[in-house]
Amino acid sequence: MKMKHNKKRNTAFLFEVLIRELTKTMISKDKNKKKAILNMIRENFRGNTLLAKDLDLYKSILDTDKADRRLAEKIIYETRVQKSSIDNKSLFAQQSALINRINKELSPDVFNNFVPNYKDIATIFQIFHPKTKTKQRVIMESYLVKKMISEEEKEKELLKPIDNLTYKMFAKKFNEKYSSKLLDEQKELLKHYVGSFIDNGIELKIFLNDEIPKLRESVEKALTLEEIKSDKDMFENTKRVLEMLTKLPKRPVDNVFIHDILKIQNLVKEIQS
């Protein structure tokens, strides 16, 4: 079930409806109302307020266009990391205070103002929300990336998918070569990697979102094992693997990336056996 979007808790939405209301006051020449809105915008969306910082994260995505896919994905990843560092209770309090001011000093009708990019800011709200399910988040991120990349990049991606016959032949060769030699989780990884050529990598991203944290947890546990702690080389090598896992989400998903995951999966299996 898709999580409901709470527009009044969406900082970008609050900013946009105020901007729309400000435009109305300029047309109607309502100076008092215009002054009240400008004060709200200055006090809430300027300087070091949490609302200003939160709005900047939305704008980092909304204002990006003509980027390549890798840059777009990195921007989304970094904004999500920064979003997780914002104190949600304090942000909620600032939003509540602003909502209260809008209701009292302006009108609840302000929240009915038409916002042209409503779908995009609602999507960003949902990828930022910790309760959004992994699959939904990946699909929504894919939608945002398409909005952020250049027309040239889009044209390249239209040429990228391979037809079903090529895919079937590739999958058949993969099964013949690897099916008897790999761990189940390695087969699963490679199956999604093969499939990523026709679904733009959505299922692969969902799988990696689950697999990488599991591998990291296993390697962290391995560092506490006496046989590894007592062997300096083993301990240092295990620490290096953990560092590699920490950096993986920032790397492009290519052959080298997949090869590194396969090696770590093998290592984890050896530790557990």
N, C-alpha and C positions, 0 to 999 in steps of 0.2 A: 504494500500500500504506500502510495506517494505521500511524503510529508507535506502538510498544509503550510502555505506561505503566509506568515504573519506580517503584513505590509507595514504596520505601525512599528514593528521592531526591525525594520529594514532601514538602516541609516541613509542609504542612497535614495530611497523612496521619500523619506522625510525631507531631505534636501531638495529633491525635484519638485515636490508639491509646493514647497515654499517659493521656489523660483517661478513656478507657474502663477502662483498667487501674486507675486511681486509684479509680474508682467501685466496682470489684470489691473493692478493699482495704477500703473503708469498710463494705461489706456483711459481709466476712469478718473485719473488725476486726484486720487484720494491720498493726500499727502500724509495724513496721520497713520493710515494703515500701512502705507509704504515705509514710513519711518519705523513702525513696530516690526515689520518683516525684516528690514535691514538689520535692526538690532538683534533679532533672533539669529539671523545668519552669521553676523559678526561674532556674537557671543558663543555660539555653539559649533560653528564650522571653521573657525580661524584659530591659529595658535596651537597650543599643546593639548587641547581638549581631546577626550577619547572619541567623541563624535567626528572630530576633524581627522584623527588618525584612521578611524574606521572608514570614513568616506574616501580617503586616499587609496585604501586597498581596493574598494570598488572601482575607483577611477583608473587604477593601474590596469585593470582588465578592460573596462569600458572604453578607455581612450587609446587602446592599442589596436592599430590596424596595419595592414601591409607588412606584417611580420612573417618570418618563416615559422614552420611548425615547431621546431625545437625551442625557439625563443618564446613563442606563445605558451607552450607547455611549462617552460621554466618560470614564466611570470605567474601563471596560475599556482604552481607549486609554492613559490616563494610567498605569494600573498596569503595562501592558506597557512603557511608556517607562522607568518607575522600575525595573522588573525588569531591563532591559538594562544598567542602571548598577551592578548588584550584581556583585561579583567572584565569578565562578562557581567558581574554584579554591578560594578561601577558604570559600565556602559548602559546597562538596563536602567539604572537610576537616572543617568543623563537623558536617555531617550524619554523616560517617563516625565521628567521635568519639562522637556520640550513639548511633548504631546499635550501636557496640561496647559502650557502657555498658549499653544495653538487653539485649543478648545476655548480658553477664557478670553484671550486678547483678539483672536480672529474669529474662527467659527469651525465646528466639526466638518462643515462642508469642504474645507480645504483638502481633506483626505480623499475627496471625490474628484479632485482635479485630474485631468487626463495626462498620463505620463507616457510619451511615445515609446520609450525603451523599457517599458514595464517588464516585459518577458525576460529581458537580459538581466535586469537588476534582481528580479525574483529568482532567476537561475543562480546568480552569484550568491545570493542569500542562502540558498539550499546547499551549494557546495561548501560553504563556510560552516554550515550547521553540523555539530558533532553527531546528531541523531540521523542524518541522512545515510541511507544504506549504501554500501560500497558500489554495487552495480549501478544504482541511480546516479551516484556522484560521478562515476566514470562516464556514463552516457551524457550527463549534463556538461562535464568538462569538454567532451568531444564536440558538443554543440558550440561551446564558447570558443574553442580553438578555431573552428571553421569561420567564426565571425571575425577572429583576430588576424587570420593569415591573409596574405596578398592574393590578388586574382591570379598572378603568375603561379603562386604556390598551389592554388586550387586547381589550376589547369594541369599541373604536374601530377597531382593526386588523382585526377580523373583518368590519367593514363596509367597509373600505377597498378590498380587491381588486375589480377590475372583471371582468365576465364575458368569455368568449372572443370573443363577437360584437363587443362594444365595443372590445376590444383589437385585433381584426383590422381594424376600421374606422379606428382611430387609426393603426395601423401602415401601412395603405394610404395614408392622407392624408400621413403623414410621407414615405413613399417617393416619392409624386407630387411633393411640394413640394421635397425636398432631394436626391434621389438623383443628379441631374446636376450639382449645384453644390458638393458637399462632397468633402473628401479622404477616402480610405479609412478612416483612423483616426477621422475625425469621424463618418462613417457608423456605424462600429463603436460609438463612444461613444453616439450617439443611439439605436442599436438596443437597447443594453443599458438605456438610460434608459427607453425605451418599455416594455421587458420588465420593468422593476423594479416596475411596477404590479401584476404578477401573481405574481412570485416573491420579493416582499419585499426586492428589491434585492440578492440574493446575487450573481448574475452580474455586476451593475454594480460591486459592491465588489471582486470578483476582478479585473475589468478595470482599475479605477482603481488597485488595488494594484500593477499592472505599469506602467500608463501614466504615472502621476505621477512615479515615479522616473526613467523614460526622458526625460520632458520636462525634469525638473530637470537631468539630466546634459547634455542638449543645450544648455540655457541657460547652464550653468556653462562649457561649452566655448566658447560664443559670447563670453563675457567675456574670453577669451584671444585672440580674433581681432583683428588689427591694425586693421582698418577700424572695429571697434566701440570698441576702446580709444582710438583717436585722435579719436573724436567724443564729446565730453563728454555731450551730450544722449542719444545712443544708449546710451552706457555706463550712465548713470544709469537710463534707462528699462529696460534689460535687468536691472539690479540689482533694480529694483522688481518685475519679473516673477518673479525668483528668490525674492524675499521672499514674494510671493503664493503661489508653489508650496509654500514651506515651511509656510505657514499653512493650506493647503487641507485637510489631513487632519483638522483640528479644526473645520472648517465643516460645516454641514448640507448634504446633497446635495439642492439644490433647483434651480429654473430659473436663478437667478443663478450658482450654482456651475457648472452645465453650460455656461452661456454663457461664463464665464471660461475654462474648459478649452478650449472651441472656439477662442477668440481666441488662446490660447497655442499651440495646435496649429498655427494659421495662421502665427503668428510663427516658430515653429520651422521650418516648411516653407520660409518665405521665407529664413531664415538659411542653411538647408542647400542651397538652390537657387542 
